[in-house]
Amino acid sequence: MTLPIAKEGYSFIIPMAMATLLFGFLGWVYLAGVFCGITFFVVYFFRNPTRIPPSSESAIVSPADGRVLEVASHLENRFLHRETVKISIFMSLFDVHVNRFPITGRVMGRVYQPGKFFAANTDKSSLLNEQNALLLCSNDGFEILFIQIAGIIARRIVCYVQKGNLLKKGRIFGMIIFGSRVDIFLPPGVDIRVRVGEHVKAGETILGYRDAKKTKGRH
């Protein structure tokens, strides 16, 4: 069962709610109002809505909520060392920040890289910011890479999975707290179904289909 609030949120929500109650008890109405507003925003930020992935086995779903910044051919030299299609998704403060598996597969590798905290919607954030990379492979050898990237406000990347873990498409694997970005690298033959500027939802929005020939015309 999916909890409506991500578990990481409670360490922020409880102190804010207690401060609101304290200020209200002391009669400090202005401060109570400010902290009440902050508490509601933090609850909103850590929301964790139920998501139902598409039934199609060939569908690749978005690992994150947010706006598509880039869809382009990209030579991925750090992990895959081959040509890919790179899709970058920017998660603003107002997006759901829970991340989900784009396909059913096993974690073949996980690499955490400490770094800077440049704005997540800039190109240099992909290389220089704190990030966590996951290499995922399906049981028939379909391989993708996706990277959680911290932003200018984000100071914590959360990832629940380790190398060897097997997760189903749409299952939660982590989150990035307070603004961030996720880059996903797909094989060139994928039939891409999203465009720059489009808003996507983790676990539901189809980024593309694995076999373009079999899925031509499908949505």
Backbone bond lengths (Angstrom), bond angles and torsions (degrees), N, CA, C in turn:
res aa  C-N    CA-C-N  psi(-1)  N-CA   C-N-CA  omega(-1)  CA-C   N-CA-C  phi
1 M - - - 1.471 - - 1.530 109.74 -
2 T 1.321 117.03 131.38 1.457 121.81 -179.59 1.518 110.57 -82.24
3 L 1.342 116.43 125.46 1.453 119.99 175.78 1.521 109.34 -73.77
4 P 1.347 117.82 143.67 1.475 119.56 -178.74 1.516 114.00 -69.13
5 I 1.344 116.80 -18.29 1.461 122.34 178.23 1.526 108.66 -123.31
6 A 1.328 117.44 131.74 1.467 120.97 176.47 1.522 109.09 -61.80
7 K 1.329 116.55 139.65 1.466 120.63 -173.53 1.521 112.64 -60.92
8 E 1.331 118.27 -28.65 1.465 121.04 178.57 1.523 112.06 -64.53
9 G 1.330 117.10 -19.99 1.452 120.49 -176.40 1.513 115.33 -73.37
10 Y 1.330 116.59 -25.07 1.464 118.95 -173.73 1.522 112.97 -65.49
11 S 1.328 118.27 -30.64 1.463 120.31 178.44 1.521 111.77 -68.87
12 F 1.331 117.49 -17.07 1.461 122.19 174.64 1.525 110.65 -96.58
13 I 1.321 116.68 -41.52 1.462 121.70 -173.72 1.527 112.15 -68.04
14 I 1.341 117.02 -46.27 1.467 120.45 -175.58 1.527 112.70 -61.24
15 P 1.349 120.58 -48.55 1.476 119.34 177.93 1.532 112.78 -61.04
16 M 1.345 116.90 -39.49 1.461 119.77 179.58 1.524 111.16 -65.23
17 A 1.329 116.70 -41.62 1.465 120.41 179.49 1.523 110.79 -66.26
18 M 1.341 117.08 -39.32 1.467 120.46 179.02 1.525 111.33 -66.09
19 A 1.341 116.62 -39.61 1.466 120.36 177.24 1.527 110.62 -64.01
20 T 1.340 116.71 -39.58 1.464 120.66 177.22 1.528 110.85 -59.70
21 L 1.321 116.79 -46.27 1.466 121.55 179.90 1.525 111.21 -64.65
22 L 1.337 116.39 -41.04 1.466 120.49 -179.80 1.523 111.45 -62.66
23 F 1.342 116.19 -48.30 1.454 119.76 -179.50 1.525 111.25 -64.63
24 G 1.341 115.97 -35.87 1.456 119.54 176.80 1.513 111.61 -65.55
25 F 1.341 117.04 -41.12 1.471 122.20 178.74 1.526 111.25 -63.32
26 L 1.340 116.00 -36.78 1.461 120.81 -179.87 1.525 112.62 -79.60
27 G 1.333 116.45 -7.29 1.454 120.57 179.95 1.514 114.17 82.16
28 W 1.329 116.78 13.79 1.463 120.61 178.24 1.529 107.65 -87.07
29 V 1.297 114.43 81.89 1.466 121.20 -169.88 1.524 112.35 -62.03
30 Y 1.346 116.66 -42.75 1.466 119.50 -177.12 1.531 110.87 -62.21
31 L 1.343 116.84 -49.25 1.459 119.94 -179.89 1.525 111.83 -65.01
32 A 1.331 115.44 -37.03 1.469 118.96 177.79 1.522 110.07 -62.14
33 G 1.330 116.28 -40.07 1.467 120.52 178.93 1.515 112.28 -66.14
34 V 1.347 116.45 -41.30 1.465 121.13 179.30 1.522 110.32 -62.50
35 F 1.334 116.85 -49.30 1.462 120.29 -177.74 1.526 112.30 -70.33
36 C 1.320 116.78 -28.35 1.462 120.13 174.32 1.530 109.95 -64.48
37 G 1.345 115.98 -43.18 1.461 120.29 177.87 1.513 112.03 -63.84
38 I 1.346 116.60 -41.41 1.460 120.82 178.17 1.524 110.67 -63.92
39 T 1.322 115.99 -41.41 1.468 120.30 179.56 1.513 110.97 -60.23
40 F 1.331 117.29 -45.67 1.464 120.36 179.78 1.524 111.29 -63.74
41 F 1.348 117.30 -37.35 1.463 119.49 179.02 1.525 110.65 -66.45
42 V 1.336 117.58 -42.13 1.458 120.84 -179.29 1.526 110.17 -64.41
43 V 1.337 117.25 -40.20 1.467 120.64 175.76 1.525 109.60 -60.38
44 Y 1.332 116.17 -43.82 1.466 121.25 179.11 1.528 110.88 -62.79
45 F 1.340 117.20 -41.87 1.459 121.01 -178.29 1.523 111.44 -63.51
46 F 1.319 117.33 -41.23 1.463 121.06 -175.28 1.535 112.85 -90.66
47 R 1.323 117.39 16.22 1.465 119.84 178.33 1.522 110.49 -61.26
48 N 1.307 115.62 149.09 1.460 120.95 -176.61 1.529 109.07 -137.07
49 P 1.325 117.58 76.26 1.470 120.47 -176.65 1.525 112.34 -68.32
50 T 1.318 115.52 151.82 1.465 120.84 176.00 1.522 109.90 -67.93
51 R 1.313 116.90 135.95 1.455 121.72 178.56 1.533 109.20 -126.43
52 I 1.320 116.04 137.48 1.464 121.44 179.72 1.521 108.62 -114.91
53 P 1.330 117.99 110.10 1.470 120.52 -178.14 1.520 111.50 -69.45
54 P 1.339 118.41 154.90 1.467 121.91 177.66 1.522 111.03 -63.14
55 S 1.328 115.62 150.78 1.462 120.71 -176.46 1.527 113.33 -74.83
56 S 1.328 117.54 -22.80 1.465 121.07 -178.28 1.530 111.54 -61.61
57 E 1.322 116.95 125.41 1.462 121.06 179.74 1.523 111.94 -66.97
58 S 1.323 117.05 -27.55 1.464 120.25 -176.83 1.530 112.78 -84.20
59 A 1.334 117.60 -8.79 1.459 120.88 -178.45 1.529 111.17 -75.07
60 I 1.318 115.77 135.25 1.460 122.86 174.99 1.524 106.82 -107.33
61 V 1.322 117.35 119.99 1.463 119.98 -175.84 1.526 110.93 -98.26
62 S 1.303 115.10 161.18 1.458 120.54 179.78 1.531 110.64 -67.52
63 P 1.336 117.60 137.36 1.460 119.95 175.60 1.526 113.12 -81.90
64 A 1.337 117.10 -7.65 1.460 120.23 -174.81 1.523 111.40 -148.60
65 D 1.333 115.45 154.33 1.457 121.85 168.20 1.527 108.11 -81.16
66 G 1.328 117.07 148.55 1.445 119.05 175.25 1.511 113.50 146.36
67 R 1.331 114.64 -169.07 1.463 121.98 -178.18 1.522 109.67 -102.50
68 V 1.332 116.39 135.03 1.458 121.37 179.26 1.529 109.12 -73.56
69 L 1.329 115.48 119.58 1.464 121.23 -179.98 1.518 112.80 -91.17
70 E 1.339 115.38 -31.83 1.474 119.15 -172.54 1.518 110.44 -153.36
71 V 1.325 115.64 138.64 1.463 123.32 168.93 1.521 105.30 -136.28
72 A 1.325 117.01 107.00 1.466 118.94 -172.60 1.522 111.30 -158.84
73 S 1.330 115.35 155.91 1.466 120.74 172.48 1.522 108.59 -65.66
74 H 1.328 115.67 140.73 1.468 118.40 -174.61 1.527 109.56 -151.01
75 L 1.331 116.31 130.10 1.456 121.03 174.93 1.523 107.42 -84.88
76 E 1.334 116.39 106.94 1.467 121.82 -176.15 1.523 108.05 -89.86
77 N 1.348 115.68 107.05 1.459 121.18 -171.61 1.523 114.59 -100.20
78 R 1.322 117.74 -12.29 1.466 118.78 -174.70 1.527 113.25 -84.14
79 F 1.342 116.77 -37.85 1.460 120.11 -173.70 1.537 112.86 -123.93
80 L 1.336 117.24 -48.42 1.458 120.96 -174.77 1.519 112.94 -89.39
81 H 1.346 116.52 -33.21 1.471 123.00 179.79 1.532 111.07 58.63
82 R 1.317 115.71 47.50 1.463 120.28 177.17 1.530 109.80 -161.55
83 E 1.327 115.11 171.99 1.453 120.84 177.53 1.532 110.32 -69.93
84 T 1.319 115.87 139.96 1.460 122.10 179.47 1.524 109.18 -142.13
85 V 1.319 114.75 173.68 1.463 121.34 166.19 1.523 106.25 -107.86
86 K 1.320 115.73 119.21 1.462 121.29 -177.08 1.533 109.93 -98.30
87 I 1.332 116.00 129.31 1.462 122.04 174.40 1.529 107.36 -120.64
88 S 1.323 116.46 120.50 1.464 121.47 179.43 1.523 109.42 -106.56
89 I 1.336 115.95 133.21 1.467 122.22 -177.99 1.521 109.00 -123.33
90 F 1.329 116.53 121.12 1.464 122.29 179.76 1.522 110.00 -95.01
91 M 1.329 116.05 125.52 1.465 122.43 -179.52 1.525 108.78 -104.04
92 S 1.324 117.20 109.72 1.456 120.77 178.97 1.529 109.95 -79.99
93 L 1.311 116.68 175.11 1.468 121.20 178.53 1.522 112.39 -60.72
94 F 1.316 116.77 -20.62 1.466 120.21 -174.85 1.528 113.05 -98.27
95 D 1.330 117.74 0.30 1.459 121.61 177.12 1.528 110.60 -90.18
96 V 1.328 116.25 157.88 1.464 121.26 169.72 1.523 107.48 -66.61
97 H 1.335 117.58 133.87 1.462 120.53 -174.43 1.522 114.22 -106.68
98 V 1.316 118.03 7.08 1.459 121.89 174.90 1.527 108.80 -75.30
99 N 1.332 117.04 132.73 1.466 122.59 -179.33 1.521 111.00 -103.16
100 R 1.351 116.29 144.96 1.466 121.59 -175.38 1.526 111.20 -131.59
101 F 1.340 115.68 153.85 1.458 121.40 178.80 1.528 110.84 -65.22
102 P 1.341 118.50 130.82 1.475 121.65 179.60 1.522 114.34 -76.81
103 I 1.340 117.28 -25.05 1.469 122.15 176.45 1.533 108.07 -142.61
104 T 1.313 115.85 166.74 1.462 119.32 171.42 1.520 108.17 -78.84
105 G 1.307 117.18 125.78 1.461 118.89 -177.74 1.513 113.28 -176.14
106 R 1.319 114.05 177.25 1.458 121.93 -178.83 1.530 109.90 -105.34
107 V 1.325 116.03 141.66 1.464 121.23 177.31 1.530 108.29 -75.54
108 M 1.331 116.38 112.43 1.456 121.87 -178.91 1.531 112.08 -90.37
109 G 1.323 115.82 -17.85 1.461 119.25 179.23 1.517 110.66 -168.44
110 R 1.316 115.46 148.58 1.463 121.53 176.25 1.521 108.18 -139.22
111 V 1.338 116.55 127.71 1.464 121.52 -178.69 1.524 109.03 -131.14
112 Y 1.330 116.07 119.77 1.471 121.33 175.69 1.520 108.90 -99.04
113 Q 1.336 115.74 135.19 1.465 121.11 -179.55 1.519 109.85 -128.17
114 P 1.333 118.89 113.88 1.468 119.93 173.59 1.519 109.31 -67.88
115 G 1.316 116.89 157.78 1.459 118.19 -178.09 1.509 113.25 -177.06
116 K 1.329 115.35 -157.59 1.458 122.77 -177.23 1.524 110.49 -85.61
117 F 1.343 115.27 -175.00 1.461 120.92 179.92 1.527 109.95 -134.97
118 F 1.345 114.98 56.40 1.456 119.80 175.33 1.525 109.15 -71.78
119 A 1.327 117.20 161.97 1.466 121.09 177.98 1.526 109.44 -54.85
120 A 1.342 116.26 132.54 1.468 120.93 -172.34 1.520 113.11 -69.58
121 N 1.337 118.68 -15.81 1.461 120.54 -179.76 1.527 112.47 -92.70
122 T 1.342 117.06 14.98 1.466 120.95 176.36 1.529 110.19 -107.08
123 D 1.335 116.48 155.42 1.464 121.05 -176.63 1.524 112.45 -63.66
124 K 1.335 117.36 -38.91 1.462 119.47 -174.85 1.523 112.99 -68.05
125 S 1.325 117.31 -18.44 1.462 119.26 179.03 1.530 111.55 -64.27
126 S 1.340 117.13 -29.90 1.464 120.82 -179.39 1.519 112.60 -62.48
127 L 1.331 117.26 -28.79 1.457 121.32 -177.37 1.519 113.34 -104.11
128 L 1.349 117.25 -34.82 1.459 120.62 -168.32 1.521 114.84 -102.71
129 N 1.331 118.40 -21.79 1.460 119.92 -176.02 1.524 112.94 -77.65
130 E 1.328 116.05 160.95 1.456 121.06 170.73 1.523 108.79 -56.72
131 Q 1.334 117.49 136.49 1.457 119.49 -175.59 1.526 112.26 -157.42
132 N 1.326 114.03 162.44 1.460 121.55 179.30 1.525 108.30 -134.75
133 A 1.334 116.12 118.19 1.462 121.28 -176.51 1.523 110.68 -103.76
134 L 1.338 116.06 137.89 1.458 122.30 177.29 1.528 109.13 -126.04
135 L 1.327 116.27 127.89 1.458 122.24 174.73 1.523 107.44 -102.14
136 L 1.321 115.91 122.98 1.460 121.81 -172.95 1.524 110.03 -120.97
137 C 1.337 115.74 138.37 1.461 120.46 -179.33 1.525 109.50 -134.91
138 S 1.344 116.18 131.57 1.455 120.96 177.31 1.524 109.74 -77.60
139 N 1.340 116.96 172.34 1.464 119.78 -177.45 1.527 113.11 -69.35
140 D 1.342 117.17 -14.70 1.465 119.44 177.14 1.527 112.79 -105.85
141 G 1.346 116.56 14.97 1.455 120.34 171.59 1.513 116.46 92.75
142 F 1.343 118.81 6.41 1.467 121.14 177.31 1.524 107.69 -76.23
143 E 1.339 116.06 122.91 1.459 121.51 -170.73 1.523 111.57 -119.54
144 I 1.328 116.24 133.29 1.463 121.31 176.10 1.526 109.16 -137.22
145 L 1.318 114.75 160.98 1.454 122.05 178.02 1.520 108.19 -125.14
146 F 1.316 117.24 135.86 1.457 118.62 170.33 1.517 109.70 -138.29
147 I 1.344 115.38 147.83 1.458 122.00 -171.11 1.519 110.32 -129.99
148 Q 1.328 116.24 124.44 1.460 122.35 171.80 1.528 107.40 -83.47
149 I 1.343 116.97 128.83 1.464 120.95 -176.01 1.528 109.25 -125.98
150 A 1.329 116.70 125.00 1.463 121.27 177.93 1.527 110.01 -70.17
151 G 1.339 116.36 152.60 1.456 121.42 179.88 1.520 112.34 -108.95
152 I 1.325 115.84 -163.57 1.461 121.21 -175.52 1.526 111.74 -69.86
153 I 1.346 116.63 -27.67 1.466 121.13 179.35 1.527 110.52 -100.06
154 A 1.329 116.31 -35.16 1.461 121.07 -177.28 1.525 111.07 -60.33
155 R 1.307 116.26 137.19 1.456 121.09 177.55 1.538 111.60 -132.68
156 R 1.326 116.47 11.42 1.458 117.77 -179.51 1.519 110.90 -154.14
157 I 1.321 116.26 120.78 1.455 122.14 173.06 1.523 107.51 -99.73
158 V 1.322 116.45 128.59 1.456 121.79 179.77 1.519 108.59 -110.27
159 C 1.329 116.53 129.50 1.464 121.57 176.40 1.523 108.36 -140.74
160 Y 1.338 116.49 122.19 1.462 121.17 -175.45 1.528 113.48 -87.99
161 V 1.321 117.73 -16.47 1.469 120.05 -170.41 1.523 111.84 -100.64
162 Q 1.326 113.99 157.56 1.459 122.19 177.49 1.523 109.27 -127.67
163 K 1.313 116.47 169.73 1.454 121.75 177.27 1.530 109.95 -56.85
164 G 1.323 115.81 131.33 1.452 121.63 -179.63 1.509 114.73 100.40
165 N 1.338 117.51 -17.55 1.463 120.48 179.03 1.520 111.37 -67.87
166 L 1.335 116.46 142.15 1.464 122.96 177.05 1.517 108.75 -113.96
167 L 1.335 117.16 123.69 1.456 121.73 -179.75 1.513 110.51 -129.93
168 K 1.333 115.11 150.34 1.446 121.06 177.34 1.531 110.88 -84.36
169 K 1.320 114.56 155.68 1.455 121.24 177.67 1.527 110.72 -55.57
170 G 1.323 116.08 132.90 1.457 121.06 178.66 1.512 114.95 90.43
171 R 1.339 118.26 -9.17 1.468 121.04 179.39 1.523 110.10 -75.55
172 I 1.324 116.22 146.75 1.454 121.96 -178.92 1.527 110.76 -72.30
173 F 1.338 116.58 134.22 1.461 119.77 175.84 1.524 112.95 -121.91
174 G 1.341 118.30 -8.05 1.453 120.05 179.34 1.516 111.95 165.18
175 M 1.321 115.66 -166.00 1.463 121.72 176.41 1.523 108.73 -163.24
176 I 1.326 115.68 167.50 1.461 121.77 174.74 1.520 106.58 -123.94
177 I 1.316 116.38 126.57 1.467 120.44 -170.68 1.523 111.36 -88.12
178 F 1.329 115.60 122.02 1.465 125.73 173.80 1.530 114.67 68.55
179 G 1.320 116.16 69.86 1.460 121.76 170.33 1.509 113.56 84.97
180 S 1.334 117.84 128.77 1.456 118.21 -172.08 1.526 112.19 -173.92
181 R 1.343 114.70 -165.65 1.457 121.33 -177.02 1.526 109.09 -154.73
182 V 1.325 116.26 148.47 1.459 121.51 173.83 1.525 107.90 -129.27
183 D 1.330 116.18 129.13 1.462 122.30 174.37 1.526 108.02 -107.61
184 I 1.324 116.97 136.11 1.451 121.69 177.44 1.522 108.25 -126.05
185 F 1.334 116.36 135.52 1.462 122.98 -176.61 1.520 108.79 -116.79
186 L 1.334 116.05 118.95 1.459 122.93 -174.60 1.530 110.40 -114.81
187 P 1.343 117.40 155.00 1.461 120.15 175.24 1.531 111.40 -60.80
188 P 1.331 119.00 150.06 1.471 122.47 -177.06 1.525 114.30 -58.06
189 G 1.331 118.90 -27.42 1.461 120.53 -176.10 1.515 115.71 -79.09
190 V 1.335 117.99 -1.36 1.469 120.72 -178.54 1.523 110.74 -68.54
191 D 1.322 115.99 138.97 1.466 122.65 177.17 1.527 108.34 -84.93
192 I 1.339 116.75 96.45 1.464 122.60 -174.26 1.527 110.83 -72.74
193 R 1.351 116.62 136.29 1.468 121.33 -177.08 1.525 113.69 -123.39
194 V 1.337 118.69 13.54 1.461 120.82 178.05 1.517 109.89 -123.29
195 R 1.323 115.62 160.06 1.461 122.29 -178.67 1.518 110.16 -128.02
196 V 1.328 116.12 159.40 1.459 121.92 175.07 1.525 109.58 -59.05
197 G 1.318 116.68 134.97 1.455 122.08 -179.37 1.511 114.09 94.56
198 E 1.333 117.83 -15.67 1.464 121.65 -179.48 1.527 110.37 -73.93
199 H 1.327 116.02 143.85 1.461 120.78 176.14 1.525 108.60 -95.47
200 V 1.338 115.98 130.69 1.463 121.01 -175.55 1.530 110.14 -120.59
201 K 1.341 114.98 160.42 1.460 121.63 178.90 1.523 110.20 -121.25
202 A 1.326 116.03 133.76 1.456 121.33 -179.74 1.521 110.84 -63.05
203 G 1.333 115.48 133.00 1.455 120.72 176.07 1.510 115.15 82.05
204 E 1.335 118.34 -8.20 1.469 121.08 -177.12 1.516 114.01 -126.82
205 T 1.329 117.59 -48.36 1.464 120.24 -177.53 1.526 110.43 -69.37
206 I 1.318 116.23 129.32 1.463 121.32 -179.97 1.533 109.51 -84.10
207 L 1.332 115.73 117.95 1.463 120.59 176.23 1.517 111.39 -77.58
208 G 1.325 116.02 -31.98 1.453 120.58 -179.55 1.509 110.96 178.49
209 Y 1.331 115.23 179.06 1.459 122.16 178.22 1.518 109.03 -117.66
210 R 1.323 115.81 143.11 1.458 120.95 -176.78 1.523 112.61 -63.50
211 D 1.313 117.68 -43.03 1.465 121.81 -176.57 1.519 109.34 -112.83
212 A 1.319 116.37 100.24 1.472 121.13 -176.31 1.519 112.17 -61.92
213 K 1.353 118.74 -33.82 1.460 122.03 -177.82 1.526 111.49 -67.37
214 K 1.337 116.47 -39.96 1.448 120.76 -177.67 1.515 113.15 -79.38
215 T 1.325 116.64 -20.56 1.461 120.19 -173.75 1.520 112.94 -112.21
216 K 1.297 117.82 13.11 1.460 120.54 -179.15 1.527 110.92 -58.19
217 G 1.350 114.31 123.76 1.453 120.36 179.35 1.505 114.85 89.34
218 R 1.362 118.38 -5.36 1.451 120.81 179.61 1.518 111.08 -85.66
219 H 1.339 115.19 152.04 1.475 121.10 177.05 1.511 108.73 -137.07
